Amino acid sequence: MTTAHGRSHPGAAPAPERWRPPISAALALGFGGLVAAAVAAVLLISLDIARRNTEELLQRTAVLWIDGVVQGLDRHLGPARHQVEFLAERLAEGDVAPDDEARLRDLLLGSLAAAPQIAGVAFIRDDLYAVRVGRVGGGVGAETGSWMIEPAFRLALRRGESAEGFAWGDILYLEQLRDSHVTLTMPVRRDGVFHGIVAGAVSISGLSEFLAEPRGVTDARAFILRGRDEVLAHPALAGGPRGLSADKPLPGLGEVGDPVLAALWTPEMGHVGDFLAGTGVTGRMVMAAGESHIVLYREIENYGSVPWLVGVHVPAMEVNAPIRRLAVASMVGGAILVLAVVLALLLGRGLSRPIGRRAAAAGAVGELDFAAARPLPRSLFRELDAAARAYNTMLAGLRWFETYVPRSLVLLLMRRGEADAPASEERAVTVLFTDIVDFTAIAQRLTAPRLAAFLNRHFALLATCIEAEGGTIDKYIGDSIMAFWGAPATQPDHASLACRAALAIAEAVGADNERRQRKGMRPVRLRIGIHSGPAIAGNIGAPGRINYTLVGDTVNIAQRLEQLGKSVDAGADDVIVLTSGATAVIVADRLPLTPLGLRELRGQGEATEVFRLV
C-alpha cells in the first residue's frame, strides 16, 4: 500500500513487475536479430527432419537386432520342442509301447538325428524307469535304468502327471553330459491313463553357439539371461561352461568374462529409451572397461516360469555414429547462428553482467538469504562501482542483523505485506522449552571462552532440529531455549511438529554424547517441556525495541513441564521430554506417549495431566 504522498511502506507487498528485456538481449536483437531469425528457421527445420530420420533409423536397427536374436532362439529351440511333442504323440497313440525298450531307443535316436539342437532325450515311465539317449564325447549313446534317486526327475515326473501338455522345465546340470541344459517335457497319456513323460534337453553351450554368429555389427554381442542375474546363453559359453554344478546350473552376470553384463544393472550413464517407445525393446547405457555401451533387450515369457531377457550390447560409438553426424550438422548451423549475434552479445556483456549480478544480489537480500548474497566486485564504470561499494557496506550490516533476529520470522512478516506491525492476536500454538541438566556444574568446570563455545555448539544443535520442523526460536535464556509453532504462520499440525522436533533433539543429543564419550567428556543431559494451547502472539516491547513473542499461560505451562522433568528424571536417559495432556490428545495416535498421571505445576490452580514422549 502507499501513503498519501504516493510512497510505498517498507512492508507493503510489491506491485507486479512488468517484464523488461535484458540489455544483452536488446543489443542482440538490434544487431543480429534478422539474420539470426532467418538462419534459425532453416536450421531448426533441417535439424528436426534429420533428428526424426536418425531416431527412426536407430529404432529400426534396435528392433532388427533383437528380432534377429529372438528368431534365432525360436529356430534353435523350436525343433527340440517339435521332437518332444512328436515322441509323446507316438507313445500316446500306441505306435510304440512304453515298455518296448528297443523301439523306444530307436525312436529316441531318430529324434536326435532329426534335431541336432537336442543334447539328450528320454522317456521316463511313471515308475521312474527311463530309456534315454544323448550326445556324449562326439558320439551318441543310449542307456536304460531307474532315475528313482534323481530328485530333479522325480519332480519333473510329478509335474508332468498334472500338466496338460508341453512345458518348459527348469535349468538342470547333467553330470553325464557335463553341461547345463534347458529342459522341456511332455506328458504321455493313453486313454486318459498317465504313463510317463518325454523329456528333452538343450545344452546352454549349444544355445550359445548361434549367439556367437556375426550379427552385422562388428562389436555387437548377443546374450540371453534367465531373470536378471543368470546368464543362459552367451558367446563365451559356446565352448562349454566351466564351474557349473547341480547346485549352480547357470553362471552369474560377472562370471562369463563380459564386463558389460557385469555392469548391466549398475546406475545408467545416460538415457536411451525415448526412441524405443512402443517397440517392446528396452535400452540402457552402461559404463564398462572405461567405455560406454548400449544394451538393448526384450523380455520374453514363453520359456518357463522365469522370464528370459534376450538382448545385444554394442559400443555406444557404433550406435551413436548417426547421432554424431547429426551433431556435426547442428554445430555447423549453430556456428552460423552464433556469428550473427556474437558482436551484439559482446557489446552488451560489459553492462549486462554487472547489472545482472546486482539484480541477483538484491533478490537474495530480499529473501534474507545472506549466504547466497556475495559481495559485488568493483566495476570499470563509475556509477556501477559506487553502487557496488554501497551494496557491500549494506550487506555487511545485514549479516550482523541476521544474527540477532530470526530470519524466518522477518521473512514471513515481510511476505505478509503489512505496512504496520501486525496486531497481537490469540493463536493456537505449541510451545517448547529446553534446559540443560546440572548446567551450573558444567559452567563451574569451564572457562568463560569454553563455556561460550559449549553453549554455541549446543544451541546450534538444537536450533537445527527446531528449524527443520518449521519452529521459531523465540529466545535463548541462559542455557535454555524457548521455541514455538503456530505463529506467525498458521500451522495446523503445530503439536506434531513440536514433538517431532523434540524427538530429533533427543537423537541429536544422543549422537553428540557418543562423540563426547569417545573424547572422554561427560554427557550432556536435557529436559524438554511441551504444551499446546492459546496464547497472545504479536510484537511486544517498547516502540524502539520490540520482539515478536508469545504471552500467556501456555508459555508458563510449557516451562513448568520442563522443570517437572526433575521429578521424573532417573538419570538413565540423555533427554527427558514431557508433554501436557493438551498436546498428547493431538499427537497420541502418531507418537509414542507414556502417561505419568496428574501432576501439580507451580503457579497452576488445577493439576495437569502429564505424558512422557519416548
C-alpha positions in Angstrom: 0.0 0.0 0.0 1.1 3.6 -0.5 0.9 6.7 1.6 -0.8 9.9 0.7 2.4 11.1 -0.9 2.5 8.0 -3.2 5.4 6.2 -1.4 5.2 2.6 -0.5 5.5 1.5 3.1 8.6 -0.7 3.7 6.4 -3.8 4.4 4.0 -3.3 1.6 3.6 -6.1 -1.0 5.4 -5.1 -4.2 3.2 -4.4 -7.2 3.5 -6.9 -10.1 6.6 -6.1 -12.2 6.2 -5.6 -16.0 8.6 -7.8 -17.9 11.6 -5.9 -19.2 14.2 -7.3 -21.6 17.9 -7.5 -20.5 20.4 -5.2 -22.2 22.3 -8.1 -23.8 19.0 -9.3 -25.4 18.1 -5.9 -26.7 21.5 -5.4 -28.3 21.5 -8.9 -29.8 18.1 -8.3 -31.4 19.1 -5.0 -32.7 22.3 -6.1 -34.4 21.7 -9.7 -35.3 18.0 -10.4 -34.9 17.0 -10.5 -38.6 19.9 -12.7 -39.7 19.5 -15.0 -36.7 15.8 -15.4 -37.3 16.4 -16.5 -40.9 19.2 -18.9 -40.2 17.5 -20.3 -37.2 14.3 -21.1 -39.1 16.1 -23.0 -41.8 18.4 -24.7 -39.3 15.6 -25.9 -37.0 13.5 -27.3 -39.8 16.5 -29.2 -41.2 17.6 -30.5 -37.8 14.1 -31.6 -36.9 13.8 -33.7 -40.1 17.3 -35.1 -39.6 16.6 -35.9 -36.0 13.4 -37.8 -36.8 15.2 -39.8 -39.6 18.0 -40.6 -37.2 15.7 -41.8 -34.4 13.7 -43.9 -36.9 16.9 -45.5 -38.2 18.1 -46.3 -34.7 14.7 -47.7 -33.7 14.6 -50.0 -36.7 18.1 -51.1 -36.2 17.5 -51.9 -32.5 14.3 -53.9 -33.3 16.1 -55.8 -36.1 18.9 -56.8 -33.8 16.6 -58.0 -31.1 14.2 -59.7 -33.6 17.2 -61.5 -35.1 18.2 -62.9 -31.7 14.6 -63.9 -30.8 14.1 -65.6 -34.2 17.4 -67.4 -33.9 16.3 -68.6 -30.4 13.0 -69.9 -31.9 14.9 -71.7 -34.7 17.1 -73.3 -32.2 14.6 -74.4 -29.6 11.6 -74.9 -31.9 12.8 -78.2 -33.4 13.6 -79.5 -29.9 10.0 -78.8 -28.9 8.6 -80.4 -32.0 10.6 -83.6 -31.4 9.5 -83.9 -27.8 5.8 -83.3 -28.8 6.2 -85.8 -31.7 7.7 -88.5 -29.4 4.9 -88.0 -26.8 2.2 -88.3 -29.5 3.7 -91.6 -30.9 3.7 -93.1 -27.4 0.2 -91.8 -26.6 -1.2 -93.2 -29.9 0.3 -96.6 -29.2 2.8 -96.6 -32.1 5.4 -97.6 -29.5 4.7 -99.4 -26.2 6.1 -97.7 -23.1 7.9 -100.9 -22.1 9.3 -101.7 -25.6 12.9 -100.5 -24.8 14.4 -101.4 -28.2 11.8 -99.5 -30.2 11.9 -96.7 -27.7 15.6 -96.4 -28.1 15.4 -96.3 -31.9 12.6 -93.7 -31.8 14.7 -91.5 -29.4 17.8 -91.9 -31.5 15.8 -90.8 -34.5 14.8 -87.7 -32.7 18.5 -86.8 -32.1 19.2 -87.1 -35.8 16.2 -85.0 -36.7 17.0 -82.2 -34.2 20.8 -81.6 -33.8 19.9 -79.0 -31.2 18.8 -81.7 -28.7 21.6 -82.8 -26.5 19.6 -85.6 -24.9 16.1 -87.0 -24.8 14.4 -89.6 -22.6 11.2 -91.3 -21.9 10.6 -91.6 -18.1 7.9 -94.0 -17.1 5.6 -93.4 -14.2 7.8 -95.7 -12.1 10.8 -93.6 -12.9 12.3 -96.2 -15.1 13.8 -94.4 -18.1 15.1 -95.0 -21.6 17.5 -92.2 -22.6 19.8 -91.3 -25.4 22.3 -88.4 -25.6 25.3 -86.9 -27.3 28.4 -87.8 -25.4 32.1 -87.2 -26.5 31.2 -86.6 -30.1 29.1 -89.6 -30.4 25.6 -90.8 -29.4 24.9 -93.2 -26.5 21.8 -94.9 -25.1 21.0 -96.4 -21.7 18.2 -97.6 -19.6 17.7 -97.7 -15.9 15.9 -96.2 -12.9 16.1 -92.5 -12.1 14.5 -93.0 -8.7 17.4 -91.4 -6.9 17.3 -88.3 -9.1 15.3 -85.6 -7.3 15.0 -83.3 -10.4 13.4 -86.1 -12.4 11.1 -87.2 -9.7 9.9 -83.6 -9.5 9.6 -83.4 -13.3 7.5 -86.6 -13.3 5.2 -85.2 -10.6 4.8 -82.0 -12.6 4.2 -83.9 -15.8 1.5 -86.0 -14.2 -0.6 -82.9 -13.5 0.4 -81.0 -16.7 -2.0 -80.6 -19.6 0.6 -80.5 -22.3 4.1 -79.4 -23.3 6.0 -77.4 -20.8 9.5 -75.8 -20.5 11.2 -77.1 -17.4 14.0 -76.0 -15.1 17.6 -75.4 -16.0 19.4 -78.6 -15.0 23.1 -79.5 -14.8 23.5 -83.1 -16.2 26.7 -84.7 -14.9 26.7 -87.3 -17.7 26.8 -84.5 -20.4 28.9 -82.1 -18.3 26.8 -79.2 -19.2 23.7 -77.3 -18.1 20.6 -77.7 -20.1 17.2 -76.1 -20.9 14.7 -78.9 -20.2 11.4 -79.5 -21.9 8.7 -82.1 -21.1 5.5 -83.5 -22.5 3.2 -85.9 -20.6 2.2 -89.2 -22.2 -1.3 -90.3 -21.6 -3.2 -93.1 -23.4 -6.9 -93.4 -22.9 -6.7 -91.0 -20.0 -4.0 -93.0 -18.2 -0.7 -91.4 -17.3 2.3 -93.5 -18.5 5.2 -91.0 -18.0 6.9 -88.1 -19.7 9.1 -87.4 -22.6 11.9 -85.1 -21.6 14.4 -83.3 -23.7 17.5 -81.2 -23.0 19.2 -78.4 -25.0 22.6 -77.5 -23.8 23.4 -73.9 -23.0 26.7 -74.3 -24.8 24.8 -75.3 -28.0 22.3 -72.5 -27.3 25.3 -70.1 -27.1 26.8 -71.2 -30.4 24.2 -69.5 -32.5 24.7 -66.3 -30.4 28.4 -66.3 -31.4 27.5 -65.9 -35.1 28.1 -62.4 -36.6 25.1 -60.0 -36.2 26.0 -57.5 -38.9 27.7 -55.1 -36.4 31.4 -55.8 -35.7 31.3 -55.4 -32.0 27.7 -56.4 -31.3 27.4 -59.3 -28.7 24.2 -61.1 -28.1 23.1 -62.7 -24.8 20.2 -64.4 -23.1 19.5 -64.0 -19.4 17.3 -66.1 -17.2 15.7 -63.5 -15.0 18.0 -60.6 -14.2 21.0 -62.3 -12.7 21.7 -65.6 -14.5 23.3 -66.0 -17.9 21.6 -68.6 -20.0 23.4 -68.1 -23.3 26.4 -66.1 -24.3 29.2 -66.4 -26.9 31.7 -67.0 -24.2 29.8 -70.2 -23.2 29.8 -71.7 -26.7 32.9 -73.8 -25.9 31.3 -75.3 -22.8 30.7 -73.6 -19.5 33.0 -74.1 -16.5 32.4 -74.1 -12.8 28.8 -75.2 -13.1 27.1 -77.9 -10.9 23.7 -79.2 -10.0 23.6 -76.5 -7.3 24.7 -73.8 -9.7 23.4 -74.6 -13.1 23.9 -71.1 -14.6 26.7 -68.6 -14.3 26.1 -65.1 -12.9 26.5 -61.9 -14.8 30.0 -61.4 -13.7 31.2 -65.0 -14.4 31.3 -65.1 -18.2 34.1 -62.6 -18.8 31.8 -59.9 -20.2 32.3 -56.6 -18.4 29.2 -55.1 -20.0 26.9 -57.8 -18.5 28.7 -57.5 -15.2 27.8 -53.8 -15.1 24.3 -54.3 -16.6 22.2 -53.3 -13.6 24.5 -50.5 -12.3 23.0 -47.0 -12.5 22.6 -45.8 -16.1 25.2 -43.5 -17.5 22.6 -41.9 -19.9 19.1 -42.3 -21.1 18.5 -44.1 -24.4 14.9 -45.3 -24.1 12.9 -42.5 -25.7 13.3 -43.6 -29.3 12.4 -47.2 -28.4 8.9 -46.3 -27.1 6.3 -48.7 -28.4 8.8 -51.3 -29.7 8.9 -53.7 -26.8 12.7 -53.2 -26.6 14.3 -51.7 -23.5 17.6 -49.8 -23.7 20.2 -49.0 -21.1 23.6 -47.2 -21.3 26.3 -48.6 -19.0 30.0 -47.9 -18.5 32.3 -51.0 -18.7 36.1 -51.1 -19.0 36.1 -47.3 -19.4 33.8 -47.3 -22.4 30.1 -46.6 -22.8 27.9 -49.4 -24.2 24.3 -49.5 -25.2 22.4 -52.6 -24.1 19.1 -53.5 -25.8 16.9 -56.3 -24.6 13.4 -57.7 -24.7 11.6 -59.8 -22.1 10.0 -63.0 -23.3 7.9 -65.3 -21.2 7.5 -68.3 -23.5 10.1 -70.5 -21.9 9.1 -71.3 -18.3 8.1 -69.5 -15.2 11.1 -67.2 -15.1 11.2 -64.6 -18.0 14.1 -64.6 -20.3 15.9 -61.4 -21.4 17.1 -61.6 -25.0 19.4 -58.8 -25.9 22.6 -57.5 -27.5 25.1 -54.9 -26.5 27.3 -52.7 -28.7 29.7 -49.9 -28.0 28.0 -46.6 -27.9 30.4 -45.3 -30.5 28.8 -47.6 -33.2 25.2 -46.7 -32.3 26.0 -43.0 -32.0 27.5 -42.6 -35.4 24.3 -41.2 -37.0 23.8 -39.0 -33.9 27.4 -37.7 -34.2 26.8 -36.8 -37.8 23.6 -35.0 -36.8 25.6 -33.2 -34.0 28.2 -32.1 -36.5 25.4 -30.6 -38.7 23.9 -29.0 -35.7 27.3 -27.4 -34.7 27.9 -26.0 -38.2 24.4 -24.5 -38.3 24.8 -23.2 -34.7 28.1 -21.6 -35.6 26.5 -19.7 -38.4 23.8 -18.6 -36.0 26.3 -17.6 -33.3 28.3 -15.5 -35.6 25.3 -13.4 -36.4 24.8 -12.3 -32.8 28.2 -12.6 -31.2 29.1 -9.0 -31.7 25.9 -7.8 -30.1 26.4 -10.1 -27.1 30.0 -8.9 -26.6 28.8 -5.3 -26.7 26.1 -6.0 -24.1 28.2 -8.2 -21.8 30.1 -5.3 -20.3 26.9 -3.8 -18.9 24.5 -6.8 -18.6 26.8 -8.9 -16.3 27.4 -6.4 -13.5 23.8 -5.3 -13.6 22.7 -9.0 -13.5 24.9 -9.6 -10.5 23.4 -6.7 -8.8 19.8 -7.9 -9.5 20.7 -11.4 -8.2 22.3 -10.0 -5.1 19.3 -7.7 -4.5 17.0 -10.7 -4.9 19.0 -12.7 -2.3 18.8 -9.8 0.1 15.1 -9.5 -0.5 14.8 -13.2 0.6 17.2 -12.6 3.5 19.4 -15.3 2.0 22.7 -13.7 3.0 24.6 -16.9 2.3 23.8 -16.6 -1.4 24.4 -12.8 -1.4 28.0 -12.4 -2.3 30.0 -9.1 -2.2 30.0 -7.4 -5.6 33.3 -6.9 -7.4 34.5 -3.4 -8.5 33.4 -2.1 -11.9 35.1 -0.1 -14.6 32.1 2.1 -14.8 31.9 4.9 -12.1 28.2 4.6 -11.3 28.3 0.8 -11.1 31.4 0.9 -8.9 29.7 3.3 -6.5 26.6 1.0 -6.4 28.8 -2.0 -5.7 30.6 -0.3 -2.7 27.2 0.8 -1.2 25.8 -2.7 -1.6 28.8 -4.3 0.1 28.5 -2.0 3.0 24.8 -2.7 3.4 25.4 -6.5 3.1 27.9 -6.4 6.0 25.4 -4.6 8.2 22.5 -7.0 7.3 24.6 -10.1 8.2 25.1 -8.7 11.7 21.3 -8.0 11.7 20.6 -11.7 10.9 22.5 -12.9 14.0 20.1 -11.1 16.3 16.7 -11.5 14.5 15.2 -14.9 13.4 15.5 -14.8 9.6 12.4 -17.0 9.1 10.3 -14.7 11.2 11.3 -11.5 9.4 10.9 -13.1 6.0 7.4 -14.3 6.9 6.4 -10.8 8.2 7.8 -9.3 5.0 5.8 -11.6 2.9 2.6 -10.7 4.7 2.9 -7.4 3.1 1.5 -5.4 6.0 2.6 -1.8 6.3 2.4 -1.6 10.1 3.4 -4.0 12.7 0.9 -6.9 12.9 -1.7 -6.6 15.6 -1.4 -9.0 18.5 -3.9 -11.8 18.3 -4.8 -15.1 20.1 -3.4 -18.1 18.3 -3.5 -21.9 18.9 0.2 -22.7 19.4 2.6 -25.2 20.8 5.5 -24.0 23.0 8.7 -25.9 23.7 11.2 -25.2 26.5 14.6 -26.9 26.9 17.0 -26.8 29.8 20.4 -28.4 30.4 20.5 -30.7 33.5 23.1 -29.5 36.1 24.2 -26.6 33.9 25.6 -24.9 37.0 28.1 -27.7 37.5 29.1 -27.5 33.8 29.6 -23.8 34.0 31.8 -24.1 37.0 34.1 -26.6 35.3 34.6 -24.5 32.1 36.4 -21.2 31.5 34.3 -18.4 30.0 35.6 -19.0 26.4 35.0 -22.7 26.6 31.6 -22.2 28.2 30.6 -19.9 25.4 31.8 -22.4 22.8 29.9 -25.2 24.5 26.6 -23.2 24.5 27.1 -22.1 20.9 27.5 -25.7 19.8 24.6 -26.9 21.9 22.2 -24.2 20.7 23.3 -24.8 17.1 22.5 -28.5 17.5 19.0 -27.7 18.9 18.2 -24.9 16.5 18.8 -27.1 13.5 16.2 -29.6 14.8 13.7 -26.9 15.6 14.0 -25.0 12.4 13.9 -28.3 10.4 10.4 -28.8 11.7 9.3 -25.2 11.0 9.6 -23.9 14.5 10.5 -20.3 15.5 13.1 -19.8 18.2 11.8 -17.0 20.4 14.8 -16.5 22.7 17.8 -18.1 24.4 17.5 -17.8 28.2 20.9 -18.8 29.7 21.2 -22.5 28.8 17.5 -22.7 27.8 15.6 -22.3 24.5 12.0 -21.2 24.1 10.5 -22.1 20.7 7.0 -22.1 19.3 4.9 -23.3 16.4 1.6 -22.0 15.1 2.6 -18.3 14.8 3.0 -16.1 13.0 2.2 -18.6 10.2 -0.8 -20.9 10.8 0.4 -24.4 11.3 -2.5 -26.9 11.8 -0.1 -29.6 12.9 1.9 -27.4 15.3 1.8 -30.0 18.1 3.2 -32.8 15.9 5.9 -30.5 14.6 7.0 -29.6 18.1 7.0 -33.2 19.2 9.0 -34.3 16.2 11.5 -31.5 16.9 11.8 -32.8 20.5 12.5 -36.4 19.2 15.0 -35.0 16.7 16.8 -33.1 19.5 16.9 -36.3 21.6 18.5 -38.2 18.7 21.0 -35.4 18.0 22.0 -35.0 21.7 22.4 -38.8 22.0 24.7 -38.8 18.9 26.7 -35.9 20.3 27.1 -37.6 23.7 28.6 -40.6 21.9 31.1 -38.2 20.4 31.8 -36.7 23.8 32.2 -40.1 25.4 34.8 -41.1 22.8 36.8 -37.9 23.7 36.5 -38.7 27.5 34.0 -35.9 28.1 30.9 -36.1 30.3 27.5 -36.5 28.5 25.1 -33.5 28.3 21.5 -34.3 29.5 18.5 -32.2 28.7 14.9 -31.6 29.8 12.2 -30.6 27.4 8.6 -29.4 28.2 5.9 -29.1 25.5 2.4 -27.6 25.9 -0.3 -26.7 23.3 -2.9 -24.1 23.9 -4.0 -20.5 23.2 -1.5 -17.6 23.5 -1.3 -14.0 22.5 1.1 -13.7 19.6 2.4 -10.4 18.4 5.0 -7.6 18.7 5.7 -6.9 22.4 8.0 -4.2 23.7 8.9 -0.5 23.6 8.5 1.4 20.3 12.2 1.4 19.6 12.8 -2.3 20.5 10.1 -4.8 20.1 10.1 -8.6 19.9 7.6 -10.9 18.2 6.8 -13.3 21.0 4.1 -15.3 22.8 2.3 -14.2 26.1 0.0 -16.4 28.1 -0.4 -19.3 30.4 0.5 -21.7 27.6 4.1 -20.4 27.8 4.2 -20.8 31.6 2.9 -24.4 31.5 5.5 -25.4 28.9 8.2 -24.0 31.2 6.7 -25.7 34.3 6.7 -29.1 32.4 10.3 -28.7 31.6 11.0 -28.1 35.3 8.8 -31.1 36.3 11.3 -33.2 34.4 13.5 -33.1 37.5 11.0 -35.2 39.4 10.8 -38.0 36.8 14.4 -38.0 35.8 16.1 -41.2 36.8 19.4 -40.2 35.2 19.2 -43.0 32.6 18.2 -41.0 29.6 20.0 -38.2 27.7 16.8 -36.3 27.1 13.5 -36.2 29.2 10.5 -34.9 27.1 7.3 -34.2 29.0 4.1 -33.0 27.3 0.8 -31.8 28.6 -2.5 -33.7 28.1 -3.5 -31.0 25.7 -0.6 -31.8 23.4 -0.9 -35.6 24.0 -4.6 -35.5 22.8 -3.4 -34.1 19.4 -0.5 -36.4 18.8 -1.5 -39.6 20.7 -2.3 -41.6 17.5 1.1 -40.7 15.9 3.7 -40.6 18.5 4.7 -42.9 21.5 3.5 -41.4 24.8 3.6 -42.8 28.3 1.1 -41.3 30.8 2.5 -40.1 34.1 -0.8 -39.1 35.7 -2.0 -35.8 37.1 0.8 -33.5 38.4 0.8 -30.2 40.3 2.6 -27.5 38.4 3.8 -24.4 40.2 1.5 -21.4 39.6 -1.4 -23.6 38.3 -4.6 -23.9 40.3 -5.5 -27.3 38.9 -3.4 -30.5 38.4 -2.2 -31.0 34.8 -2.2 -34.4 33.1 1.4 -35.2 32.1 2.8 -37.6 29.5 6.3 -38.6 28.6 7.3 -38.6 24.9 9.5 -41.6 24.4 
